[in-house]
Amino acid sequence: MSGSVNRPVRRRTFVLGTAAAAGSAALAGPLAESASAASFGYTDDGSNYVVDTGASLVFKVSKTNGDLTSLLYKGTEYQGYGGMNSHVESGLGASTVTIAQSGTTILISVTHGTLKHYYAARSGENNVYLWTNKADTSVSATRYIVRVKAGLFLNDQPDSYTYAPTTIESADVFAKSDGQTRSKHYSKNRVIDYDYVGWTTGSVGLWVVRSNHEKASGGPFYRSLLRHQSADGGGLYEILYYGENQTEAQRFGLQGPYVIALTDGGAPSSSLYHANLTTAWADGLGISGYTAASSRGRVAGVGITGRDTAYAYTVGLANSAAQYWGSARASDGYFSIAGVLPGTYTLTVFKGELAVYTGSVAVTAGGTTTLNSIAIPASNDPSNASAIWRIGNWDGSPGGFKNADLMTYAHPSDVRAASWTGNVVVGSGTETSAFPCYLWKDVNSGIIVYFKLTAAQSSAAHTLRIGVTTAYANGRPQVVVNDTWTSAVPSPPTQPSTRSLTVGSYRGNNYTFTYSVPASAWLTDAGAYNTLKISVASGSGTTSFLSAGTSVDAIDLLA
């Protein structure tokens, strides 16, 4: 898959576009206990294993719990804020920690119950390679966090800043005195949008290069924590499993490699990106759950027909054990997804973020599964239906609606948000930008859409469709036409049970509500405005922006 890559400039924070989602790369040679040679090697200071990469980086790992206790680059200590180390989750506690060196590779292995975690260094590189194998729920490991000392990097992307005077939601969403909101949840980017996150001063860069997320959950459009800064330092994350607005069950197994990379200010080398990383040097390291590139497969499709060329298309593979994705070529829909674990997968074609095709594909070790051209049935894309009027676009996201862009990095109460209320007139040219991206029972339920029908149109029954992308507390739309016809309260579709609309995520399970409106509901005067009132029905939720709510994909009245 393809995406844009922003080039670094002085003293900026970067979240960069992704190039591809391949399988976990392979890593070589048996390890044996060894003393350090020349500057590359390791020592034991009693409490930590101290690894000198033979370049400009020296790091320490605790012998008792596997924490990263020091990250010394060119003589400056970058690790640590708030008296905390860098580690899996918030620290594993007592663990078995061992180290081994073979030639130009050092591997530190950490075992804590059923969880295994690894650090690797290669001679002459300013990188720390990491893997985490979570086998079950006995250990609450959902992330690796690199904790960076305060004052070393400017915060040029402030929305993830977690130090503000007023807590407005759940002890993790804050408001400044000027009314702008901040939270570590506000990452802006989907997994498909970035290869790495981090900071640079212009002369020093500190980055976390993400893995391919094959054992994570939520698919290519999922948003989770990426980084945050607070008064006492900053954190860079590799999320192993994130529960907020999660659409899938947790997957277990080895995740990685992901990389802590130190540079002279520039972006980390593209050779570290999950699409390009070839780690044959680790094939024989004995990493639990590791699958070499030679034991993985590839899926290639010759093309996709029935596409709307105004949209980007993504192809996803998923089963209970793994997930992958790749971009379809704009010219013909060709796609290729490599590094896939053997197995049978559901193949999904997404128009934007809307699933418009599903099938099944089998992947074999060392083989390529070639698919003939995939034809998207016209009926699978709601945009193909003839509509009297339409608000928004059927693309699986609230893009284009009022406040939609802001909501990926701000709380709905943010001063920068336009009013959540206000009615909409079809034909005004602003009906989409005037319609709020989210509806809540306690905030803006009862939005009214005004529209006209011809005499012929008002003499017939019509189907009204409202597409949603997620919902909070079972919020779903109920409609009233011209104050005379009221729909039944629809059943709520399956949606994530956690917060969504207030933590920067609209991505849940896309669902279309349909309402059969009889001809008797319409006004017979062709010059009069009909009214459509859309309210949020639910007995769940609390108040304000945590009352029952839903995110809108598109609304239309079919001919």
Backbone torsions as a table, in degrees:
resi	resn	phi	psi	omega
1	MET	NA	157.4	-174.1
2	SER	-121.6	159.6	177.3
3	GLY	-168.0	168.8	-177.9
4	SER	-79.2	150.9	178.0
5	VAL	-123.9	116.6	179.0
6	ASN	-79.8	133.5	178.8
7	ARG	-84.0	138.9	-175.7
8	PRO	-67.6	144.6	171.0
9	VAL	-124.8	169.8	-172.2
10	ARG	-62.5	131.7	173.3
11	ARG	56.3	52.8	177.4
12	ARG	-122.7	157.6	170.0
13	THR	-101.1	140.3	-175.0
14	PHE	-126.2	137.0	164.9
15	VAL	-127.0	111.0	-163.9
16	LEU	-103.3	154.2	179.5
17	GLY	-67.8	147.6	-176.3
18	THR	-87.7	155.3	178.8
19	ALA	-102.7	-38.1	179.6
20	ALA	-167.2	159.9	172.7
21	ALA	-117.4	98.6	-179.3
22	ALA	-103.2	-178.4	179.0
23	GLY	-76.1	167.2	175.3
24	SER	-55.6	130.1	-176.8
25	ALA	-73.2	166.4	-179.8
26	ALA	-93.9	151.0	-177.7
27	LEU	-118.2	NA	NA
28	ALA	NA	141.4	173.9
29	GLY	90.6	135.5	178.9
30	PRO	-63.4	150.0	-179.9
31	LEU	-97.8	146.8	173.6
32	ALA	-137.6	149.4	177.2
33	GLU	-59.3	136.5	-175.1
34	SER	-152.7	147.1	171.7
35	ALA	-82.0	162.0	-178.1
36	SER	-71.3	149.0	177.4
37	ALA	-123.0	135.2	-176.5
38	ALA	52.7	-142.5	-178.0
39	SER	-83.3	-25.3	177.4
40	PHE	-81.1	131.2	179.2
41	GLY	155.1	-165.4	-178.8
42	TYR	-140.5	157.4	173.4
43	THR	-132.3	172.5	179.2
44	ASP	-122.8	114.7	-178.8
45	ASP	-93.3	10.6	-179.8
46	GLY	101.9	-42.9	179.5
47	SER	-106.8	-25.2	-173.7
48	ASN	-136.2	153.9	162.4
49	TYR	-86.8	127.0	-176.7
50	VAL	-108.0	117.5	-175.9
51	VAL	-108.7	122.9	173.8
52	ASP	-103.1	118.2	-176.1
53	THR	-76.8	-5.5	-177.3
54	GLY	77.0	7.1	175.5
55	ALA	-116.5	-118.5	-179.7
56	SER	-114.4	8.9	-173.0
57	LEU	-119.0	131.0	171.2
58	VAL	-126.5	128.8	178.5
59	PHE	-132.1	156.5	-178.8
60	LYS	-122.7	143.1	175.6
61	VAL	-126.7	129.7	-179.3
62	SER	-62.3	135.1	178.6
63	LYS	-77.2	-13.1	-176.3
64	THR	-99.6	-31.9	-176.1
65	ASN	-134.3	-1.5	177.7
66	GLY	78.2	9.3	175.8
67	ASP	-68.1	148.4	168.2
68	LEU	-83.8	111.1	-171.7
69	THR	-100.1	-13.3	-180.0
70	SER	-153.6	140.9	176.1
71	LEU	-138.0	89.3	-172.8
72	LEU	-101.1	114.2	-178.2
73	TYR	-120.9	119.5	-178.2
74	LYS	51.0	40.1	175.6
75	GLY	84.0	-2.7	179.1
76	THR	-106.6	132.7	179.1
77	GLU	-84.4	122.4	180.0
78	TYR	-105.7	-21.5	-176.9
79	GLN	-74.6	138.6	163.4
80	GLY	109.0	125.4	164.0
81	TYR	-147.4	150.4	-179.9
82	GLY	61.2	24.7	179.8
83	GLY	73.0	14.9	-176.4
84	MET	-111.5	151.3	176.6
85	ASN	-89.4	176.5	169.3
86	SER	-91.3	140.2	-171.5
87	HIS	-171.3	171.6	169.0
88	VAL	-69.2	133.3	-178.4
89	GLU	51.5	-126.7	176.2
90	SER	-108.2	23.6	-178.7
91	GLY	110.8	135.2	-175.7
92	LEU	-83.7	-25.8	-171.7
93	GLY	86.1	-166.6	-174.2
94	ALA	-52.0	125.7	-175.8
95	SER	-142.5	163.9	172.0
96	THR	-93.6	121.5	-174.4
97	VAL	-124.0	125.9	178.9
98	THR	-129.9	161.7	179.9
99	ILE	-137.7	146.5	177.6
100	ALA	-148.6	148.4	178.7
101	GLN	-128.8	138.0	173.5
102	SER	-138.1	106.1	179.8
103	GLY	59.8	-115.3	-174.6
104	THR	-96.1	15.2	-178.5
105	THR	-129.2	135.9	173.0
106	ILE	-120.8	133.8	178.4
107	LEU	-125.7	127.8	172.3
108	ILE	-107.3	127.5	-178.3
109	SER	-112.4	132.3	-179.4
110	VAL	-121.5	124.7	178.0
111	THR	-119.6	125.6	177.8
112	HIS	-134.4	99.0	-175.1
113	GLY	61.6	-127.6	180.0
114	THR	-86.1	-4.7	-178.7
115	LEU	-91.8	138.0	176.3
116	LYS	-126.9	135.6	-178.5
117	HIS	-132.7	148.1	-173.7
118	TYR	-136.3	144.8	168.9
119	TYR	-122.9	136.8	176.4
120	ALA	-132.7	146.5	175.7
121	ALA	-130.2	147.5	176.6
122	ARG	-121.8	143.6	-176.0
123	SER	-58.9	129.0	175.5
124	GLY	84.7	4.9	-179.1
125	GLU	-111.9	141.8	174.9
126	ASN	-95.0	50.1	-176.7
127	ASN	-130.7	148.3	168.8
128	VAL	-119.0	119.3	179.1
129	TYR	-92.4	136.4	-176.8
130	LEU	-131.0	146.0	170.8
131	TRP	-135.3	147.9	175.3
132	THR	-135.3	126.5	178.3
133	ASN	-115.1	105.2	176.7
134	LYS	-100.8	115.8	-173.0
135	ALA	-88.6	-25.4	-174.9
136	ASP	-163.8	-170.8	-176.6
137	THR	-89.3	7.5	-177.2
138	SER	-68.2	-22.4	175.6
139	VAL	-119.3	128.2	-177.8
140	SER	-84.3	71.7	-179.0
141	ALA	-107.2	113.2	-177.9
142	THR	-125.5	-1.0	-175.5
143	ARG	-162.9	163.0	159.8
144	TYR	-118.7	131.8	-178.7
145	ILE	-121.3	125.3	173.5
146	VAL	-93.0	114.7	-176.1
147	ARG	-96.7	119.5	-171.4
148	VAL	-110.3	135.6	-178.1
149	LYS	-59.7	149.7	179.9
150	ALA	-69.4	150.5	171.0
151	GLY	85.0	0.2	-176.9
152	LEU	-90.6	-25.3	-179.4
153	PHE	-136.1	142.1	172.9
154	LEU	-71.1	155.3	179.2
155	ASN	-105.3	87.3	-177.3
156	ASP	-87.2	-5.5	171.4
157	GLN	-121.8	89.7	-165.1
158	PRO	-79.8	-10.5	-170.6
159	ASP	-67.4	-21.1	177.0
160	SER	-92.6	7.8	178.4
161	TYR	-67.6	126.4	-172.0
162	THR	-106.7	16.0	177.1
163	TYR	-116.3	109.0	178.4
164	ALA	-149.4	155.9	-169.6
165	PRO	-69.4	-24.1	-172.3
166	THR	-123.7	125.9	173.6
167	THR	-87.1	126.4	-176.7
168	ILE	-114.2	-12.3	179.3
169	GLU	-160.6	124.1	166.1
170	SER	51.0	29.7	176.8
171	ALA	61.1	15.2	178.4
172	ASP	-139.5	6.6	173.3
173	VAL	-126.5	130.5	-169.9
174	PHE	-127.7	161.0	176.3
175	ALA	-128.2	137.2	173.1
176	LYS	-82.6	170.1	-179.4
177	SER	-65.5	-23.0	179.2
178	ASP	-87.1	2.9	176.4
179	GLY	92.4	-4.5	175.4
180	GLN	-78.9	147.4	-175.7
181	THR	-107.7	155.8	-176.5
182	ARG	-141.4	144.6	174.3
183	SER	-166.1	148.8	174.7
184	LYS	-64.6	-17.7	179.0
185	HIS	-71.7	-21.5	-168.6
186	TYR	-84.6	81.1	-174.2
187	SER	-92.0	-17.5	-175.6
188	LYS	69.8	-42.1	-168.1
189	ASN	-95.4	143.4	169.6
190	ARG	-84.2	165.8	-179.4
191	VAL	-59.4	-37.0	-177.8
192	ILE	-67.6	-14.7	-171.2
193	ASP	-89.6	-10.9	-172.5
194	TYR	-142.6	153.1	172.1
195	ASP	-103.4	-30.5	-175.9
196	TYR	-156.2	162.0	175.8
197	VAL	-132.5	157.0	177.4
198	GLY	160.1	-162.7	-175.8
199	TRP	-136.6	155.9	173.0
200	THR	-142.6	146.1	172.4
201	THR	-95.2	-8.3	-171.0
202	GLY	103.6	-27.7	177.1
203	SER	-117.1	-18.1	175.8
204	VAL	-136.6	132.6	173.9
205	GLY	-122.3	138.1	177.2
206	LEU	-125.2	120.8	-170.7
207	TRP	-135.0	153.4	164.8
208	VAL	-116.2	116.2	177.4
209	VAL	-89.7	123.3	-173.5
210	ARG	-74.6	159.2	173.6
211	SER	-80.1	-174.0	178.2
212	ASN	-81.6	-3.4	177.3
213	HIS	60.8	29.1	-178.5
214	GLU	-65.8	-26.8	179.1
215	LYS	-105.5	7.9	172.8
216	ALA	-83.4	-171.0	-177.6
217	SER	-139.1	156.2	174.5
218	GLY	111.7	-15.1	175.9
219	GLY	83.0	-174.0	-171.8
220	PRO	-70.4	-19.8	-173.8
221	PHE	-103.3	10.9	-176.3
222	TYR	-75.1	142.2	175.8
223	ARG	-111.4	138.1	176.6
224	SER	-149.8	-176.9	179.8
225	LEU	-60.8	137.8	175.1
226	LEU	-119.5	-48.9	-179.9
227	ARG	-164.1	158.5	172.9
228	HIS	-150.4	159.4	172.4
229	GLN	-131.1	145.5	179.0
230	SER	-138.5	-175.2	-175.6
231	ALA	-63.7	-27.2	-174.6
232	ASP	-109.0	12.4	176.1
233	GLY	146.2	-166.6	-177.6
234	GLY	-136.9	160.9	178.7
235	GLY	-130.4	137.3	173.0
236	LEU	-115.9	134.1	-170.0
237	TYR	-116.3	144.8	156.1
238	GLU	-115.9	113.1	-175.7
239	ILE	-86.4	122.8	178.2
240	LEU	-89.4	-35.9	171.3
241	TYR	-159.6	132.0	-176.5
242	TYR	-127.2	124.7	-171.3
243	GLY	-85.7	-19.8	-176.0
244	GLU	-65.3	123.3	177.9
245	ASN	51.9	38.7	-178.2
246	GLN	-80.9	134.5	-177.5
247	THR	-100.4	-8.6	-175.6
248	GLU	-130.0	159.5	174.2
249	ALA	-69.8	158.1	178.5
250	GLN	-68.2	134.5	173.4
251	ARG	-96.0	149.6	-179.5
252	PHE	-117.6	157.2	179.3
253	GLY	127.8	-170.9	-173.6
254	LEU	-78.3	129.0	172.9
255	GLN	-115.5	129.5	178.7
256	GLY	139.3	177.7	2.8
257	PRO	-78.3	145.3	162.8
258	TYR	-116.6	157.7	-163.9
259	VAL	-133.2	132.5	165.9
260	ILE	-90.9	117.0	-174.4
261	ALA	-120.4	128.8	173.8
262	LEU	-106.0	135.7	-179.0
263	THR	-134.6	176.9	176.3
264	ASP	-86.3	26.5	175.6
265	GLY	116.3	-24.5	-179.5
266	GLY	-81.8	178.9	176.4
267	ALA	-66.4	155.4	175.3
268	PRO	-64.8	153.4	-178.9
269	SER	-57.7	136.1	179.4
270	SER	-64.2	-16.4	176.9
271	SER	-66.5	-15.0	178.6
272	LEU	-88.4	-14.8	-176.8
273	TYR	-64.1	147.5	-175.8
274	HIS	-56.3	-27.0	-179.8
275	ALA	-75.3	-26.5	-172.9
276	ASN	-111.4	-12.3	-172.3
277	LEU	-68.8	116.9	173.8
278	THR	-113.5	114.6	-172.2
279	THR	-118.5	48.8	177.4
280	ALA	-58.6	-22.3	178.2
281	TRP	-64.3	-12.8	-178.2
282	ALA	-112.3	6.8	-178.0
283	ASP	-56.6	-33.6	-176.2
284	GLY	-106.3	19.9	-177.7
285	LEU	-75.8	-14.9	-179.6
286	GLY	80.8	25.5	178.8
287	ILE	-70.9	126.9	-176.7
288	SER	-63.1	127.9	177.7
289	GLY	83.7	4.7	-175.4
290	TYR	-75.1	136.2	176.2
291	THR	-125.3	119.7	-178.1
292	ALA	-69.8	160.6	-179.3
293	ALA	-58.9	-35.1	-178.5
294	SER	-66.1	-18.4	-179.1
295	SER	-102.7	15.2	178.1
296	ARG	-112.9	168.9	-178.6
297	GLY	-126.7	-175.2	-176.4
298	ARG	-140.6	147.0	174.4
299	VAL	-120.6	130.0	178.8
300	ALA	-132.2	136.0	177.8
301	GLY	-116.8	133.4	-175.8
302	VAL	-72.4	-19.0	178.1
303	GLY	169.8	171.2	177.3
304	ILE	-134.5	122.9	176.9
305	THR	-103.1	163.5	-178.8
306	GLY	81.5	16.7	179.4
307	ARG	-82.9	153.0	168.3
308	ASP	-94.5	110.3	-171.6
309	THR	-69.0	-3.9	175.3
310	ALA	-77.6	-8.1	-174.9
311	TYR	-122.4	152.1	170.3
312	ALA	-81.5	143.5	178.7
313	TYR	-117.5	139.4	179.6
314	THR	-123.5	141.2	176.3
315	VAL	-110.8	125.6	180.0
316	GLY	-115.1	147.5	172.5
317	LEU	-120.4	135.5	-179.6
318	ALA	-154.9	141.1	165.3
319	ASN	-144.5	-171.2	-175.6
320	SER	-69.2	-16.0	-175.1
321	ALA	-101.6	-25.9	-172.7
322	ALA	-159.0	164.1	176.8
323	GLN	-143.3	147.8	178.5
324	TYR	-150.0	167.1	175.8
325	TRP	-160.8	163.3	176.4
326	GLY	-158.1	157.5	-179.3
327	SER	-86.0	142.1	173.2
328	ALA	-84.6	136.5	-179.2
329	ARG	-63.7	135.1	-174.4
330	ALA	-62.0	-33.4	-174.1
331	SER	-72.6	-37.2	-174.2
332	ASP	-143.8	-3.3	179.3
333	GLY	85.4	8.0	176.3
334	TYR	-60.2	142.8	176.3
335	PHE	-146.7	156.2	177.2
336	SER	-145.8	128.2	179.5
337	ILE	-125.7	113.1	-175.9
338	ALA	-107.5	171.1	175.8
339	GLY	70.9	30.9	-174.7
340	VAL	-92.2	133.6	174.9
341	LEU	-64.8	143.3	178.6
342	PRO	-58.3	143.9	178.8
343	GLY	153.0	-179.8	176.7
344	THR	-105.2	130.4	-173.2
345	TYR	-124.7	150.5	165.5
346	THR	-80.5	124.9	177.5
347	LEU	-99.2	126.2	-179.2
348	THR	-123.9	131.8	173.3
349	VAL	-101.0	126.6	-179.2
350	PHE	-109.7	129.7	166.8
351	LYS	-91.8	110.8	-168.0
352	GLY	62.5	-112.8	176.1
353	GLU	-116.9	12.2	-176.5
354	LEU	-100.6	123.0	177.9
355	ALA	-68.5	123.6	-179.9
356	VAL	-122.0	-0.8	177.4
357	TYR	-159.9	140.0	171.8
358	THR	-135.5	146.8	177.5
359	GLY	-155.0	-167.7	-179.3
360	SER	-130.1	144.3	-180.0
361	VAL	-144.3	140.0	178.2
362	ALA	-104.8	137.7	-178.5
363	VAL	-119.7	133.7	179.9
364	THR	-116.8	153.5	-179.9
365	ALA	-63.3	127.5	176.8
366	GLY	75.0	4.4	-176.5
367	GLY	-114.2	166.9	174.5
368	THR	-117.5	123.1	174.5
369	THR	-92.3	112.7	-178.4
370	THR	-100.0	127.0	-178.0
371	LEU	-105.7	139.1	172.4
372	ASN	-67.0	171.6	-178.2
373	SER	-56.1	131.3	178.5
374	ILE	-90.0	126.5	178.6
375	ALA	-103.3	118.6	176.9
376	ILE	-81.4	116.4	177.7
377	PRO	-59.3	138.9	-178.2
378	ALA	-56.4	-34.9	-177.5
379	SER	-70.5	-14.6	-179.2
380	ASN	-78.7	-18.2	178.4
381	ASP	-104.3	110.3	-177.5
382	PRO	-57.6	-23.8	-178.7
383	SER	-66.0	-19.2	-178.2
384	ASN	-77.5	-14.9	178.6
385	ALA	-72.6	138.3	179.0
386	SER	-71.3	126.3	-175.9
387	ALA	-122.1	144.2	172.2
388	ILE	-69.0	-42.8	173.4
389	TRP	-153.4	156.7	-178.6
390	ARG	-144.5	136.9	175.6
391	ILE	-115.7	121.5	-177.4
392	GLY	85.5	-179.3	-180.0
393	ASN	-122.3	143.1	177.9
394	TRP	-80.5	87.5	-179.6
395	ASP	-135.3	10.0	177.0
396	GLY	81.1	9.0	179.5
397	SER	-141.2	161.6	176.4
398	PRO	-84.6	16.0	-177.9
399	GLY	-53.3	135.5	-179.7
400	GLY	96.9	-23.2	177.8
401	PHE	-77.6	161.5	-178.5
402	LYS	-58.3	128.8	176.6
403	ASN	73.2	5.8	-174.6
404	ALA	-61.1	-47.0	-178.6
405	ASP	-63.8	-40.8	-177.5
406	LEU	-64.2	-32.3	-171.5
407	MET	-70.7	-8.7	174.9
408	THR	-84.4	-7.1	178.9
409	TYR	-144.3	22.8	178.3
410	ALA	-155.1	158.6	175.3
411	HIS	-79.9	149.3	-179.9
412	PRO	-58.5	-21.9	179.1
413	SER	-82.1	-2.6	-175.5
414	ASP	-56.8	141.5	-178.9
415	VAL	-62.1	-23.3	-179.2
416	ARG	-76.1	-13.0	-178.3
417	ALA	-76.8	137.2	172.3
418	ALA	-70.8	162.3	-178.0
419	SER	-53.3	135.0	180.0
420	TRP	-78.9	-10.2	179.8
421	THR	-103.0	179.4	-179.6
422	GLY	115.7	137.4	-176.6
423	ASN	-90.5	170.4	-168.8
424	VAL	-130.0	138.9	178.9
425	VAL	-116.6	117.8	176.9
426	VAL	-68.8	133.2	-178.1
427	GLY	97.7	-5.7	-179.8
428	SER	-76.7	-18.6	-175.1
429	GLY	89.4	-9.7	-180.0
430	THR	-121.4	15.1	-173.8
431	GLU	-61.0	-34.2	179.2
432	THR	-76.1	-49.6	-177.9
433	SER	-67.4	-19.1	179.2
434	ALA	-90.6	-15.7	-178.2
435	PHE	-88.0	128.4	-176.9
436	PRO	-67.3	141.8	-179.0
437	CYS	-67.7	-26.5	-179.7
438	TYR	-124.7	147.9	174.0
439	LEU	-124.6	134.3	177.0
440	TRP	-125.2	147.5	178.8
441	LYS	-61.7	-35.0	-173.0
442	ASP	-102.2	4.6	-174.6
443	VAL	-121.4	-54.9	-174.2
444	ASN	-142.6	26.1	175.3
445	SER	-61.2	139.9	-180.0
446	GLY	98.0	18.0	174.3
447	ILE	-55.8	137.4	-178.5
448	ILE	-112.3	130.8	174.7
449	VAL	-106.6	125.8	178.7
450	TYR	-101.6	135.6	-179.6
451	PHE	-156.3	154.7	178.2
452	LYS	-108.5	151.7	174.6
453	LEU	-126.5	148.6	172.9
454	THR	-73.8	169.4	179.2
455	ALA	-60.1	-40.5	180.0
456	ALA	-66.9	-40.0	-179.5
457	GLN	-66.7	-38.5	-177.4
458	SER	-75.6	-8.0	179.6
459	SER	-94.4	3.7	-176.6
460	ALA	-128.3	155.4	172.4
461	ALA	-74.1	151.5	-179.9
462	HIS	-140.0	157.2	175.3
463	THR	-99.0	126.7	173.6
464	LEU	-99.9	134.7	178.7
465	ARG	-122.0	136.7	172.4
466	ILE	-128.0	114.5	177.9
467	GLY	-94.2	137.3	178.2
468	VAL	-124.5	157.4	-179.2
469	THR	-108.3	-25.4	174.8
470	THR	-164.1	174.9	176.6
471	ALA	-151.0	152.9	175.2
472	TYR	-115.5	134.0	176.4
473	ALA	55.0	40.3	176.4
474	ASN	64.1	24.1	176.6
475	GLY	-64.1	131.1	177.2
476	ARG	-150.1	154.1	-172.3
477	PRO	-81.8	135.5	168.5
478	GLN	-118.1	140.5	-173.0
479	VAL	-121.7	151.2	173.6
480	VAL	-129.0	130.1	179.9
481	VAL	-108.7	122.4	175.9
482	ASN	52.4	30.2	178.1
483	ASP	58.3	16.6	-178.2
484	THR	-122.6	-30.3	-177.9
485	TRP	-119.1	126.1	-178.5
486	THR	-120.0	131.1	178.7
487	SER	-73.6	161.7	169.7
488	ALA	-69.2	158.6	174.5
489	VAL	-76.4	116.8	-177.1
490	PRO	-71.5	156.4	175.3
491	SER	-71.4	144.6	179.9
492	PRO	-75.6	134.6	173.7
493	PRO	-75.0	167.3	177.8
494	THR	-69.1	123.7	178.7
495	GLN	-138.7	161.0	176.1
496	PRO	-56.1	149.5	-175.3
497	SER	-94.2	-6.1	-176.8
498	THR	-96.6	-177.4	174.0
499	ARG	-60.6	152.4	-179.9
500	SER	-145.9	-64.7	-172.1
501	LEU	-64.2	-21.1	-178.1
502	THR	-101.8	-1.9	-179.6
503	VAL	-120.0	28.5	171.2
504	GLY	82.0	18.6	-175.7
505	SER	-133.0	124.4	172.9
506	TYR	-105.6	-1.4	-171.2
507	ARG	-87.4	104.5	174.5
508	GLY	-125.8	-128.1	176.4
509	ASN	-107.6	111.2	179.2
510	ASN	-59.1	136.4	-176.7
511	TYR	-149.9	143.5	178.8
512	THR	-114.4	121.2	173.0
513	PHE	-89.4	134.4	177.4
514	THR	-120.9	142.5	-177.7
515	TYR	-132.0	124.2	178.4
516	SER	-90.8	103.7	-175.3
517	VAL	-96.1	122.2	-177.5
518	PRO	-72.3	158.8	179.3
519	ALA	-59.9	-30.1	-178.3
520	SER	-66.2	-14.3	-178.3
521	ALA	-81.0	-20.2	-174.0
522	TRP	-85.1	152.9	172.5
523	LEU	-74.8	141.1	-177.7
524	THR	-88.0	-14.1	177.6
525	ASP	-79.4	112.0	-175.9
526	ALA	-63.1	-21.2	-179.6
527	GLY	-89.3	-4.8	-175.7
528	ALA	-91.5	152.3	175.9
529	TYR	-86.8	123.7	167.0
530	ASN	-76.0	156.7	177.6
531	THR	-122.9	138.5	174.4
532	LEU	-122.5	113.3	178.3
533	LYS	-99.7	125.4	-179.4
534	ILE	-111.4	118.1	-179.7
535	SER	-117.7	163.6	178.6
536	VAL	-104.2	122.6	179.3
537	ALA	-103.7	132.2	172.8
538	SER	174.3	146.5	173.5
539	GLY	-98.8	5.5	-176.9
540	SER	-102.0	-177.2	-179.9
541	GLY	83.3	176.7	-180.0
542	THR	-114.6	-108.2	-176.9
543	THR	-130.3	167.5	175.1
544	SER	52.2	-130.0	-175.2
545	PHE	-77.6	-2.3	171.5
546	LEU	-106.6	12.5	167.8
547	SER	-76.7	168.8	-178.7
548	ALA	-56.6	135.2	-177.2
549	GLY	-151.9	173.3	179.5
550	THR	-153.0	154.2	177.0
551	SER	-102.2	142.0	-172.4
552	VAL	-105.2	134.3	174.9
553	ASP	-95.8	-53.5	179.3
554	ALA	-163.7	158.2	176.9
555	ILE	-135.4	132.1	174.4
556	ASP	-150.7	159.6	175.6
557	LEU	-114.6	116.8	-173.7
558	LEU	-79.3	147.9	-179.2
559	ALA	-70.4	NA	NA
